[in-house]
């Protein structure tokens, strides 16, 4: 399951997750950060990025 984190309420420890799929069954939802096992930073490897853009 891949979701974007669109909000992080640090006082309550809650993140709001958003799906890239626009179907109603994939609506945004809130999740307690204590229930999260792992978070990943996803990079789109299909994009062609030149090495010059890093400098």
C-alpha positions in Angstrom: 0.0 0.0 0.0 1.5 3.3 -1.1 0.0 6.5 0.3 1.1 10.1 0.6 1.3 11.7 4.0 -0.6 15.0 3.5 -0.8 16.1 7.1 1.0 15.4 10.4 -0.6 16.4 13.7 2.4 16.3 16.0 0.3 17.2 19.1 -2.1 14.2 18.7 0.4 11.9 16.9 -1.8 11.4 13.8 -1.0 11.4 10.1 -3.4 11.8 7.3 -2.8 9.5 4.4 -3.9 10.1 0.8 -4.1 7.7 -2.1 -3.1 8.6 -5.6 -6.1 6.6 -6.8 -9.2 8.9 -7.1 -11.8 6.2 -6.5 -14.1 6.8 -3.5 -13.1 3.6 -1.8 -9.6 5.1 -1.5 -10.6 8.2 0.5 -8.1 9.9 2.8 -7.8 8.5 6.3 -6.2 9.3 9.6 -3.7 6.9 11.2 -2.1 7.0 14.7 1.7 7.2 14.3 2.0 4.5 17.0 0.4 2.1 14.5 3.0 2.7 11.8 5.7 0.1 11.6 7.8 1.6 8.8 7.8 4.8 6.6 9.6 4.9 3.2 10.7 7.8 1.0 9.7 6.8 -2.5 11.7 8.1 -5.5 10.3 7.8 -9.0 13.1 5.9 -10.8 11.3 6.1 -14.1 12.2 9.8 -14.4 15.4 10.6 -16.3 17.5 12.8 -14.0 20.8 14.1 -15.2 23.8 14.0 -12.9 24.2 17.8 -13.4 21.0 18.5 -11.5 22.6 17.3 -8.3 25.3 19.9 -8.4 
